Amino acid sequence: MASLSRRDLLRGAGAALGAVALDQSTSASAEQLANEYGFAPGLIYLNTGSLGPTPRSTLDAVMKAWTELETNPVAMSYGAGAVHALADKTRGAIAGIIGCTADEILLTRSTTNAMTTAGLGIDLDRGDRVLTTDVEHEGGSAVWKHLEKRRGVIIDRVSIPSEDHDVKGIVGRFAAAIRKETKVISVSHVITSTGLRMPVREIVALAKAKNILTIVDGAQAVGNIEVDVKAIGCDAYAAPGHKWLLAPKGTGFLYINKDSATKIQPVEWTDGKAYVLGSAGMGSLPLIVGLGAAIEAAQKRGIVATEARNLALRNLAYEGLKKIAKAQVVSAPPGPLATALVAFKLPDAIDSSAFRNTMRQKYNLMLKQTEKRWGNGMRISPHVFNTEADIDAALKAIAAELA
């Protein structure tokens, strides 16, 4: 079997997606969507914020790489092996989409994996403090809870009420919560429960002035909004492939700023920075090749164009939800703090878990039930495969059940 080049593997990855119109005045046809996505018949999928669907073209790149890998597993998987080389090049693709260099990227299997790797790579002792918020995703906060239990690290949390869209107030609360023992600030770029775009640059600036490390959870950002890690100025940034980038499930990455590499030292980089090494072990090579394909497709669509179209759909949902008396919208209004996620609270008498199941079973509509600790709510998160008709159908279903 002839060895596949990166061009062979990725050739079709963005083509079909590129055919799906991003202009707000047009919508992807049902035929285009059916050809590119494997949704169950009639399903309206508005939950990219949990998991994005992987397009057929990206899956094709994965399977081509996997087939090549199995022709000679050892020869293809290590060192200059063809499939390993392709997978390792994905670091460059990630660097290109977030504004850094390939040698600042560590490939992981998720945001949680990346956040844990970053946290465990920092030399924290008993009494050191980590400042975060009370609305972080469990995956982003798990490592700090672990270090709290095992090393005596202290966690401080800034409160971000769901209806709070006051950037100045949020930054002020961070500033007030910093103590001389604070060693790390860990914060989400986009709040998962409401889609609020956090003032990460301002928070990072506060930290830098006091020599505090900053780690940003970008789970709801990369592929959703423009991300420039150098402009943000953070020490580390974690993100998945399998949400807004529409990459294979089980892919992600960690950015570690070169200037911070002596303070954040992941075990995986002990022997070097290639994807497969003695200190990193074997990785999911075909999936990482698929991540590279997904990023190429995202770049062909254009992050700016994608963000604009998704915001238009999100704003349509926002305005429609505001007209439903029993739906309390908690996301930011259209403007600089908004992203493609929009959330609303249900009346206390209606259980969000039951409401989610009704949406799925009765209307073939996939929405997110937000975690109970964030309130009795639901979240809508449209992406490039969604249309205005999808939003209209969701609003009608929600209104009907809340009538």
Buried (B, 14 or more C-beta within 10 A) or exposed (E): EEEBEBEBBBBBBBEBBBEBBBEEEEBBEEEBBEBBBEBEEEEBBBBBBBBBBBBBBBBBBBBBBBEBBEBEEEBBBBEEBBBBBBBBBBBBBBBBBBBBEBBBBBBBBBBBBBBBBBBBBBEBEEEBBBBBBEBBBEBBBBBBBBBBEEEEBBBBBBEBEBBBBEBEEBBBBBBEBBEEBBBBBBBBBBBBBBBBBBBBBBBBBBBBEEEBBBBBBBBBBBBBBBBEBEEBBBBBBBBBBBBBBBBBBBBBBBBBBEEBBEBBBBEBBEEEBBBBBEEBEEBBBBBBBBBBBBBBBBBEBEBEBBBEBBBBBBBBBBBBBEEBEBBBBBBBEBEEBBBBBBBBBBEEEBBBEEBBEBBBEEBBBBBBBBBEEBBBBBBBBBBBBBBBEBBEBBBEBBBEBBE
